[in-house]
Amino acid sequence: MDQELLEEIKRLIIGGKVKRISNAVQMALVSGFEPQTIIDTMTGAMLQVGELFHNSDIYVPEMLVAAAAMKKGMTLLRPLLSAERQTNKVKYILGTVQGDLHDVGKNLVCCTLESYGFEVVDLGVDVAPKDFVAAVEQHSDCYLLGLSALLTTTIPSITATIEALSEAGLRDRLFIMVGGAPITWEVAREVGADSYSPDAYGTAQAALRYVEERKKEEEAEE
């Protein structure tokens, strides 16, 4: 098999070549590469994009087109994965809090998490506390929750959401992450969140670290 096909897919993801990625993925499949091998290649590309963004070597527009290329490639590959592999993913519920209609940051986080292998339940924007509660109740196997806010005026919505989760008896089983322009570590502590990151790359890294810590704790209890 021609490894150059995988290198081309990686270059297309990093370059955000949305129109060309489908053909490259199809060529790799025809050449005999397993879907998961191609996904691993795209994930590696997105990791590099995330690092470039984190280091300010690229900016939001470049990150967005790379994520769009990744998403388009995944639409071809996801149906080819085994049912077992698709259902074993760690879930991550994500939404922009009530009163805030901004979704660029949230979408970046969504695409980045998916590139790391998470199954993202995207609730959209202007999500009321009760709807976050309903989503957590529906996805009882999910323990990761992300709350996004771009407006300072919607920080109280983060607090209200976490309080609603506490009242529903769901708070203790969740690792709650917050992010957005007005959020800092100090704000995260004040609203009762567990983690904060200034960008999508950091969010994914924090989620991965928590998943790994949780697995170690579960293994130690066995």
C-alpha positions in Angstrom: 0.0 0.0 0.0 1.2 3.5 -0.8 2.0 5.3 2.4 2.1 8.6 0.4 -1.7 8.4 0.3 -1.9 8.8 4.1 0.7 11.6 4.0 -1.5 13.3 1.4 -4.6 13.0 3.7 -2.5 14.5 6.5 -1.5 17.4 4.4 -5.0 18.0 3.2 -6.3 18.1 6.8 -3.7 20.4 8.0 -4.2 22.7 5.0 -8.0 22.6 5.4 -8.6 21.3 1.8 -12.3 20.4 2.3 -13.0 19.9 -1.4 -10.2 17.4 -1.9 -10.4 15.3 1.3 -13.2 13.0 0.2 -11.4 11.9 -3.0 -8.2 11.3 -1.0 -10.0 9.2 1.6 -11.7 7.1 -1.1 -8.4 6.5 -2.8 -6.9 5.3 0.4 -9.8 2.9 1.0 -9.6 1.5 -2.5 -5.8 1.0 -2.0 -6.6 -1.3 1.0 -6.1 1.0 4.0 -8.4 0.2 6.9 -10.9 2.9 7.9 -9.3 3.1 11.4 -5.9 3.6 9.9 -7.1 6.6 7.9 -8.9 8.0 11.0 -5.7 7.7 13.0 -3.9 9.6 10.2 -6.5 12.4 10.3 -6.4 12.5 14.1 -2.6 12.9 14.0 -3.1 15.8 11.5 -5.6 17.4 13.8 -3.3 17.0 16.8 -0.7 18.9 14.8 -3.2 21.6 13.9 -4.2 21.9 17.6 -0.6 22.3 18.6 -0.1 25.0 16.0 -3.2 26.8 17.1 -2.2 26.5 20.8 1.2 28.0 20.0 -0.4 30.8 17.9 1.2 29.6 14.7 -2.2 29.5 13.1 -5.5 31.2 14.0 -9.2 30.4 14.2 -9.9 30.5 10.4 -7.1 27.9 9.7 -8.4 25.8 12.7 -11.9 25.9 11.4 -11.1 24.7 7.8 -8.9 21.9 9.1 -11.8 20.8 11.4 -14.2 21.0 8.5 -11.9 18.8 6.4 -11.6 16.3 9.2 -15.4 16.3 9.6 -16.0 15.6 5.9 -13.5 12.8 5.9 -15.2 11.3 8.9 -18.6 11.2 7.2 -17.1 8.7 4.8 -15.3 6.6 7.3 -17.7 6.5 10.3 -20.2 4.1 8.7 -17.4 1.7 7.9 -16.4 1.3 11.6 -17.6 -1.7 13.5 -20.6 -1.2 15.7 -18.5 -2.2 18.8 -15.9 0.5 18.1 -18.6 3.2 17.6 -20.4 2.4 20.8 -17.2 2.2 23.0 -16.3 5.9 22.6 -16.3 8.2 25.6 -19.1 10.7 25.4 -18.8 14.4 25.9 -21.9 16.6 26.3 -21.3 20.2 25.0 -23.3 23.3 24.7 -23.3 27.1 24.8 -25.2 28.3 27.9 -28.6 30.0 28.0 -28.6 33.6 26.7 -25.5 33.1 24.4 -25.9 32.4 20.7 -22.2 32.2 19.9 -21.0 28.8 18.5 -17.6 29.3 16.8 -15.7 28.3 20.0 -18.0 25.5 20.8 -17.8 24.1 17.3 -14.0 24.2 17.5 -14.1 22.3 20.7 -16.6 19.8 19.2 -14.4 19.1 16.1 -11.2 18.9 18.2 -12.8 16.4 20.6 -14.1 14.3 17.8 -10.7 14.2 16.2 -9.4 12.8 19.5 -12.0 10.0 19.4 -14.7 11.4 21.7 -18.4 11.0 20.8 -19.7 14.6 21.2 -23.3 15.3 22.1 -23.7 18.8 20.8 -26.7 20.6 22.3 -26.2 23.8 20.3 -26.5 27.3 21.6 -28.7 29.1 24.1 -29.1 25.9 26.1 -31.3 26.2 29.2 -30.1 24.6 32.5 -33.0 22.1 32.3 -31.9 21.0 28.9 -28.4 20.3 30.1 -30.0 18.3 32.9 -32.1 16.4 30.5 -29.1 15.5 28.3 -27.1 14.2 31.2 -30.1 12.1 32.3 -30.5 10.8 28.8 -26.9 9.9 28.4 -26.4 8.2 31.7 -23.0 6.8 30.7 -21.6 10.3 30.1 -19.4 11.9 32.8 -17.9 14.8 30.7 -19.8 18.1 30.3 -18.6 21.2 28.6 -20.2 24.6 29.1 -19.3 27.4 26.7 -20.0 31.2 27.1 -18.7 34.1 25.1 -20.6 36.9 26.9 -19.7 38.1 30.4 -23.5 38.5 31.0 -24.0 34.8 30.5 -21.6 33.6 33.2 -24.6 33.4 35.6 -26.1 30.9 33.2 -23.1 28.6 33.9 -23.7 28.9 37.6 -27.4 28.2 37.1 -26.6 25.1 35.0 -24.3 23.7 37.6 -26.8 24.4 40.4 -29.5 22.7 38.4 -27.3 19.6 37.9 -26.7 19.6 41.7 -30.4 19.8 42.5 -31.0 16.9 40.1 -28.4 14.8 41.9 -26.2 14.6 38.8 -23.3 17.0 39.7 -21.1 14.5 41.6 -20.8 12.1 38.6 -19.7 14.8 36.2 -16.4 16.4 35.3 -17.5 19.9 34.2 -15.3 22.0 31.9 -15.9 25.6 31.1 -14.5 27.9 28.4 -15.0 31.0 26.4 -13.7 34.6 26.2 -14.8 35.8 29.7 -13.8 32.7 31.5 -10.6 32.4 33.6 -9.5 29.9 36.2 -10.9 32.2 38.9 -14.3 32.4 37.2 -14.2 28.6 36.8 -13.7 28.1 40.5 -16.4 30.7 41.3 -19.1 28.9 39.2 -18.2 25.5 40.6 -16.6 24.0 37.5 -13.8 21.3 37.6 -11.7 22.5 34.8 -11.0 25.5 32.4 -9.1 25.8 29.2 -8.6 28.9 27.0 -8.8 26.9 23.8 -10.1 23.8 22.1 -6.7 22.0 22.2 -6.4 22.5 25.9 -10.0 21.3 26.4 -9.2 18.1 24.6 -6.0 17.5 26.5 -7.8 18.1 29.8 -10.6 15.7 28.9 -8.0 13.0 27.9 -6.1 13.4 31.1 -9.3 13.0 33.1 -10.4 9.9 31.2 -7.0 8.4 31.8 -7.1 9.2 35.5 -10.6 7.8 35.8 -9.6 4.5 34.1 -6.6 4.1 36.5 -8.9 4.7 39.5 -11.4 2.1 38.2 -8.6 -0.4 37.6 -7.3 0.1 41.1 -10.7 -0.6 42.6 -11.1 -3.9 40.7 
